[in-house]
Each structure stands twice: as C-alpha cells, then as structure tokens.
Amino acid sequence: MIRERSSGGLDVEVVEEPGRELLESLSESLFEHNCRVTGTRDFRWFAVVLRDAAGEVAGGSTGWTRWGWLHLDVLWIRESSRGEGYGSRLLRETENVASARGCSLVTLETASFQAPGFYRCHGYEEMFAHDVPGHGIRKHFFRKVLVPMEVDRDSR
C-alpha cells in the first residue's frame, strides 16, 4: 500500500487489490455525479445468456446502455460451441436490446487473439488499435451505428 499526503489534507493511497465494496462505492459515486449533471438516470446493465440443455451457461454477453449508446462489455462462447453461429446470434440479440432501449451506437474493445475479424464481419468499424507493449497483443476498439427501435421511456 502506497500513501502520499497532499497539500489539501487528503491522503492518496494505491490499493493493489480493491474489494468489490470499494469498486462499487467509487462507481456509484461517479454515477450519482453523472445523474446530477445530465439530469438522467438511464444507465442500465443487461446480459444475454446462452444455455445448453442441462441449463448450464454456454455463452453470453453483457453490456450497459447510457445516453443513447451500448457498450458491449463481454461476448463469450464456450470453446465446444464456437463456430456454430451462436456468437452471431448473441451479438444480434445484444444489438436488439440496445435498439429497443433507443440506442444508436455500440462501442466495444477486443484483443487481436479474441475476435476483431468477427466484429468486422458484423459491420463494426475499427476506430483505433494499439499494441500492448511486451505482450505481442493488439487492442482493437470498434463502433457500430444502429437504427434504434422505439425508445423504452421507463429507462429515462
């Protein structure tokens, strides 16, 4: 743990492995600030889940919507189910949720060893990419413009 006293009387502390409580507290504080400034509380998480016959999770996506866009956080398919079109189905359903919430833009990031080609094939435009020093990995940042469906007014 590293601490440093600032001239304003507050300590600066580096927490190497912050617990869920601290992470949630900081996130909630920023959310409340954003709500006060923008006058809207439309930030919402969601998940689309793919289950096998036994009810086990075989894949899924998570993301959040806010201010008319979706940030796709995770899209994952277990290895034994890859290459069968499930990723495309999950992505399509994720985009449908975003459109139903009135979103007109999707953003996401992926790595060179993950799925940049998959997103390109689904109409995503690469905004920029950069190398991760020392790892032989490239990070890719994508976006896609959506046609929003009727806005879910309850989310605003």
Secondary structure in CASP SS format (residue, H / E / C, confidence):
PFRMAT SS
TARGET T0000
AUTHOR 0000-0000-0000
METHOD secondary structure of the structure
MODEL  1
M C 1.00
I E 1.00
R E 1.00
E E 1.00
R E 1.00
S C 1.00
S C 1.00
G C 1.00
G C 1.00
L C 1.00
D E 1.00
V E 1.00
E E 1.00
V E 1.00
V C 1.00
E C 1.00
E C 1.00
P C 1.00
G C 1.00
R H 1.00
E H 1.00
L H 1.00
L H 1.00
E H 1.00
S H 1.00
L H 1.00
S H 1.00
E H 1.00
S H 1.00
L H 1.00
F H 1.00
E H 1.00
H H 1.00
N H 1.00
C H 1.00
R H 1.00
V H 1.00
T H 1.00
G C 1.00
T C 1.00
R C 1.00
D C 1.00
F C 1.00
R E 1.00
W E 1.00
F E 1.00
A E 1.00
V E 1.00
V E 1.00
L E 1.00
R E 1.00
D C 1.00
A C 1.00
A C 1.00
G C 1.00
E C 1.00
V E 1.00
A E 1.00
G E 1.00
G E 1.00
S E 1.00
T E 1.00
G E 1.00
W E 1.00
T E 1.00
R E 1.00
W C 1.00
G C 1.00
W E 1.00
L E 1.00
H E 1.00
L E 1.00
D E 1.00
V E 1.00
L E 1.00
W E 1.00
I E 1.00
R C 1.00
E H 1.00
S H 1.00
S H 1.00
R C 1.00
G C 1.00
E C 1.00
G C 1.00
Y H 1.00
G H 1.00
S H 1.00
R H 1.00
L H 1.00
L H 1.00
R H 1.00
E H 1.00
T H 1.00
E H 1.00
N H 1.00
V H 1.00
A H 1.00
S H 1.00
A H 1.00
R C 1.00
G C 1.00
C C 1.00
S C 1.00
L E 1.00
V E 1.00
T E 1.00
L E 1.00
E E 1.00
T E 1.00
A E 1.00
S C 1.00
F C 1.00
Q C 1.00
A C 1.00
P H 1.00
G H 1.00
F H 1.00
Y H 1.00
R H 1.00
C H 1.00
H C 1.00
G C 1.00
Y C 1.00
E E 1.00
E E 1.00
M E 1.00
F E 1.00
A E 1.00
H E 1.00
D E 1.00
V E 1.00
P C 1.00
G C 1.00
H C 1.00
G C 1.00
I E 1.00
R E 1.00
K E 1.00
H E 1.00
F E 1.00
F E 1.00
R E 1.00
K E 1.00
V E 1.00
L C 1.00
V C 1.00
P C 1.00
M C 1.00
E C 1.00
V C 1.00
D C 1.00
R H 1.00
D H 1.00
S H 1.00
R C 1.00
END
